[in-house]
Amino acid sequence: MKATSWLLLLYSLPTNRNTERVAVWRRLKRMGAIQLKTSAYLLPDEPAQYEQFQWLAQQIRDYGGDSTLVRAQEIEGLTREKVVSLFNAARDKEYVGLRKALQSFILRRRKSDANFAAAELERLTKQFRELREIDFFDSPRGHEAAMLLRRAEGPKRSPKLQTLDAKQYHGKIWLTRPRPEIDRVGSAWLISKSSRQPLKPIRERLLSTCWMRNSRIMATAARLRRSQSVSPSRIRLSRKLAK
């Protein structure tokens, strides 16, 4: 992300609104906002982050507090590099916790119940994805966590394909759209070949007609491509065959 400006949320809540204060803090944490001063939080100026801050500003006002959303090109005393480093430092702390959890999972995976291990891996994967969404400046710690997650997932196994019983599809009527193209004709041929049963006469005629029609079109198109110039009569012929 190459943010050229920043969003600053300034807010205040009544002193007796402790529950709401905690809710706002948790929401800011999930957004990936960093704290500059007390009740002053920062995000990159992007549409998604702007919408999140707008929603939270309204929520704060609904709680009986005050909120102001500011767009700033520069922040006095903070260069862009410094702001980026603040975001990366915040993400690094969260990635460190995830890395420890992944390392622990890898060590005890074989001894764990399969269902429990699958659920734990799903939880860690979700946590990683949530962190990546708020890793606005691609922290190096994120790449380390990604490598550990691949180790935790283990080697990829190709899913076992289900084998269908062709006898269950004998004598069936297969429907398709009017004037089928080559993909549907090929599917009809594959079905008839796999079932090892002859198609009914009406479907045999349909298959033969569609195959001849598409073959003629493709042969005509090939001849036209080889020709250096295309005459009007050939264009009319091609259009006639395509109908």
C-alpha positions in Angstrom: 0.0 0.0 0.0 1.3 3.4 -1.0 -0.7 5.8 1.1 -0.2 9.5 0.2 -2.4 10.8 3.0 -3.7 9.6 6.4 -7.0 9.4 8.3 -7.0 10.6 11.9 -9.9 9.8 14.2 -10.2 12.0 17.3 -12.8 11.0 19.9 -13.9 11.3 23.4 -16.4 9.4 25.5 -18.1 10.2 28.9 -16.1 8.8 31.9 -19.0 6.5 32.9 -19.0 4.7 29.5 -16.4 2.1 30.3 -18.1 -0.7 28.3 -18.4 1.4 25.2 -14.8 2.6 25.6 -13.6 -1.0 25.5 -15.8 -1.8 22.5 -14.3 1.2 20.6 -10.8 0.1 21.5 -11.4 -3.5 20.3 -12.9 -2.2 17.1 -9.9 0.0 16.4 -7.6 -2.9 17.1 -9.4 -5.1 14.5 -9.1 -2.2 12.0 -5.4 -2.1 12.4 -5.3 1.5 13.6 -2.3 2.8 15.5 -2.6 5.1 18.5 -0.8 8.5 18.2 -2.1 10.0 21.4 -4.9 9.3 23.9 -8.1 8.9 21.8 -6.3 9.7 18.6 -5.9 6.9 16.1 -4.4 6.7 12.6 -5.1 4.7 9.4 -3.9 4.9 5.8 -6.3 7.0 3.6 -7.9 4.3 1.6 -11.6 3.8 0.8 -12.1 0.8 3.0 -10.4 2.4 6.0 -12.3 5.7 5.5 -15.6 3.8 5.5 -14.6 2.0 8.7 -13.6 5.2 10.5 -16.9 6.8 9.4 -18.9 4.0 10.8 -16.9 4.1 14.1 -17.2 7.9 14.4 -21.0 7.5 14.1 -21.0 4.7 16.7 -19.1 6.9 19.1 -21.6 9.7 18.7 -24.4 7.1 19.3 -22.6 6.2 22.6 -23.0 9.9 23.7 -19.4 10.9 22.8 -17.8 13.2 20.3 -15.8 12.2 17.2 -13.9 14.0 14.4 -12.5 12.4 11.3 -9.6 14.3 9.7 -7.7 13.7 6.4 -4.1 14.8 6.6 -1.4 14.9 4.0 1.4 15.3 6.6 1.7 14.9 10.3 4.1 17.3 12.0 7.1 15.5 13.5 6.4 12.3 11.7 7.8 11.4 8.3 6.0 8.9 6.1 8.7 6.3 6.8 8.2 6.8 10.5 4.5 6.3 10.3 5.0 3.2 8.2 7.4 1.8 10.8 4.8 2.4 13.5 2.3 0.3 11.6 4.8 -2.4 10.9 5.9 -2.5 14.6 2.3 -3.0 15.6 1.8 -5.8 13.2 5.1 -7.4 14.2 3.9 -7.8 17.8 0.8 -9.7 16.5 2.8 -11.8 14.1 5.2 -12.9 16.9 2.2 -14.2 18.9 0.9 -16.1 15.8 4.4 -17.5 15.1 4.6 -18.9 18.5 1.2 -20.5 18.2 2.1 -22.0 14.8 5.4 -23.4 16.1 3.6 -25.0 19.1 1.0 -26.5 16.7 3.7 -28.0 14.4 5.4 -29.7 17.4 2.3 -31.3 18.8 0.3 -31.9 15.6 1.1 -35.6 15.2 0.1 -36.3 18.8 -3.2 -34.4 18.6 -6.5 -35.8 17.6 -7.2 -35.3 13.9 -10.4 -33.3 14.4 -8.8 -31.1 17.0 -5.8 -30.5 14.9 -7.9 -29.5 11.9 -10.0 -27.1 14.0 -6.8 -25.6 15.5 -5.3 -25.1 12.0 -8.4 -23.5 10.8 -8.3 -21.0 13.7 -4.7 -20.2 13.1 -5.3 -19.7 9.3 -8.2 -17.4 10.1 -6.0 -15.4 12.5 -3.3 -15.1 9.8 -5.7 -13.9 7.1 -7.1 -11.3 9.5 -3.6 -10.0 10.2 -2.8 -9.9 6.5 -5.8 -7.7 5.9 -4.5 -5.0 8.3 -0.8 -5.5 7.3 -1.0 -2.3 5.2 2.7 -2.1 4.5 3.7 -5.7 4.1 5.7 -6.4 7.3 8.5 -8.9 6.9 7.2 -10.8 9.8 4.1 -11.6 7.7 6.2 -13.6 5.3 7.8 -15.6 8.1 4.3 -16.4 9.4 3.2 -17.4 5.9 6.1 -19.9 5.7 5.2 -21.4 9.1 1.6 -21.7 8.1 2.5 -23.7 5.0 4.6 -26.0 7.2 1.7 -26.4 9.6 -0.6 -27.3 6.7 1.7 -30.1 5.5 2.0 -31.4 2.0 -0.9 -30.8 -0.3 -2.9 -33.9 -1.0 -4.9 -34.3 -4.2 -8.5 -34.9 -3.3 -9.8 -38.4 -4.2 -12.2 -38.2 -7.1 -15.5 -39.9 -6.7 -16.1 -42.7 -9.2 -19.6 -42.7 -10.7 -21.5 -45.8 -11.8 -22.2 -45.5 -15.5 -25.1 -47.8 -15.2 -27.0 -45.2 -13.3 -27.0 -42.9 -16.3 -28.2 -45.4 -18.9 -31.4 -44.6 -20.7 -31.4 -41.0 -19.5 -32.4 -38.0 -21.6 -29.8 -35.3 -21.7 -31.0 -31.7 -22.2 -28.9 -28.9 -23.6 -29.5 -25.5 -25.1 -30.8 -24.9 -28.7 -28.1 -25.0 -31.4 -25.3 -26.4 -29.1 -21.7 -25.5 -29.8 -18.7 -27.7 -29.9 -18.4 -27.9 -26.1 -21.8 -29.4 -25.7 -21.3 -31.7 -28.6 -18.1 -33.0 -27.1 -19.8 -33.5 -23.8 -22.5 -35.6 -25.5 -19.9 -37.7 -27.2 -18.0 -38.2 -23.9 -21.2 -39.2 -22.1 -22.1 -41.8 -24.8 -18.5 -43.1 -24.8 -18.4 -43.4 -21.0 -21.8 -45.1 -20.7 -20.9 -47.5 -23.6 -24.5 -47.3 -24.7 -25.7 -46.1 -28.1 -27.5 -42.8 -28.1 -31.1 -42.8 -29.2 -31.7 -42.1 -32.9 -32.9 -38.5 -32.4 -29.8 -37.7 -30.3 -27.5 -39.5 -32.8 -28.9 -37.2 -35.5 -28.4 -34.1 -33.3 -24.8 -35.2 -32.6 -24.0 -35.8 -36.2 -25.6 -32.6 -37.4 -23.9 -30.4 -34.8 -20.6 -32.0 -35.4 -20.8 -31.5 -39.2 -22.0 -27.9 -38.7 -19.1 -27.0 -36.3 -16.6 -28.8 -38.5 -17.7 -26.8 -41.6 -17.5 -23.5 -39.7 -14.0 -24.3 -38.3 -12.8 -25.4 -41.8 -14.1 -22.2 -43.4 -12.5 -20.1 -40.7 -9.2 -21.8 -41.2 -9.3 -21.1 -45.0 -10.2 -17.5 -44.4 -7.3 -17.0 -42.0 -4.9 -18.5 -44.6 -6.2 -16.1 -47.2 -4.5 -12.7 -47.4 -7.7 -11.0 -48.4 -11.3 -11.8 -47.6 -13.8 -11.2 -50.3 -17.4 -10.1 -49.6 -18.7 -13.4 -51.0 -16.6 -15.4 -48.4 -17.8 -13.2 -45.6 -21.4 -13.9 -46.7 -20.6 -17.7 -46.8 -19.1 -17.6 -43.3 -22.1 -15.8 -41.9 -24.5 -18.3 -43.7 -22.7 -21.3 -42.2 -22.8 -19.7 -38.7 -26.6 -19.5 -38.8 
